[in-house]
Amino acid sequence: MASSLADEPVEPSEEGDEPLTEDGYAEYLAELGDAWEVVDDHHLEATYEFDDFASALAFTNDVGELAEAEWHHPDLHLSWGEVGVEMWSHDIGGLHESDFVMAARMDRIYEGYGDD
């Protein structure tokens, strides 16, 4: 599910920013695909499924290029037919709007693989 959230800039957190609480992230989470969930009010997790290892690897590389371009890096877990993602802003120890923007962009990349 691509959303307008994917078109927002990835703005790094600033000194003094606090992690988002459920009230602060609920609207962002609603704009993401069904793969995403917030865990312990701390980080986002998703698992993307693929038909084979090569597609999962290609997606991982595409997300890696995005992460480098935006200088906002998720934890990626590649295995046959799936890629697990964990995302949070390490410098504030929790969730920031930029994490949700990156998640929306990953959903957009995933749409290009033709799997729902």
SVG drawing of the C-alpha trace seen along z (x, -y; Angstrom):
<svg xmlns="http://www.w3.org/2000/svg" viewBox="-5 -19 30 39">
<polyline fill="none" stroke="black" stroke-width="0.4" points="0.0,0.0 1.8,-3.1 0.7,-6.3 1.4,-10.0 3.6,-9.2 6.1,-7.7 6.4,-11.1 7.4,-12.9 11.1,-13.7 13.1,-11.6 13.9,-14.1 16.4,-13.0 15.5,-13.4 16.8,-16.4 18.4,-16.9 15.6,-16.9 13.1,-14.9 11.3,-12.2 10.2,-8.9 6.6,-8.8 3.9,-7.3 0.9,-5.5 -1.0,-8.7 1.8,-10.1 2.3,-7.2 -1.2,-5.8 -2.0,-7.9 1.3,-7.0 0.8,-3.3 -2.6,-3.4 -1.0,-4.6 1.4,-1.6 0.7,1.8 -0.6,4.7 2.9,6.1 3.9,3.5 3.3,3.5 4.7,1.5 6.4,3.6 6.6,2.5 6.1,-1.2 9.7,-1.0 10.2,0.2 8.4,1.2 8.6,4.7 7.5,6.2 8.0,9.4 7.8,9.3 7.3,12.5 8.7,13.5 8.5,16.5 12.2,17.2 15.5,16.2 16.6,14.1 13.6,11.8 14.1,11.5 17.7,10.6 16.9,8.0 14.4,6.4 17.0,6.3 19.4,4.6 16.7,2.1 16.0,1.3 19.8,1.0 20.1,-1.6 17.2,-3.6 18.7,-3.4 22.1,-4.7 20.4,-7.5 18.4,-8.6 21.1,-7.7 18.4,-5.9 19.2,-2.2 16.8,0.6 17.8,4.0 17.2,6.5 16.9,10.2 17.2,12.1 16.1,15.7 14.7,17.9 11.4,16.2 11.2,13.5 12.8,10.4 12.3,9.2 12.6,5.6 13.1,3.8 13.1,0.0 13.5,-2.7 15.5,-5.8 18.5,-4.7 19.5,-8.1 16.2,-8.7 15.7,-5.1 12.3,-4.7 10.0,-5.7 10.2,-8.9 8.1,-10.1 11.1,-9.2 10.8,-5.5 7.2,-5.5 8.3,-7.4 11.0,-4.8 8.4,-2.0 6.0,-3.5 8.9,-3.7 9.7,0.0 6.0,0.8 6.3,-1.1 9.4,0.8 7.7,4.1 4.7,3.2 7.2,3.3 7.7,7.0 4.1,7.9 3.5,9.7 0.8,8.6"/>
</svg>
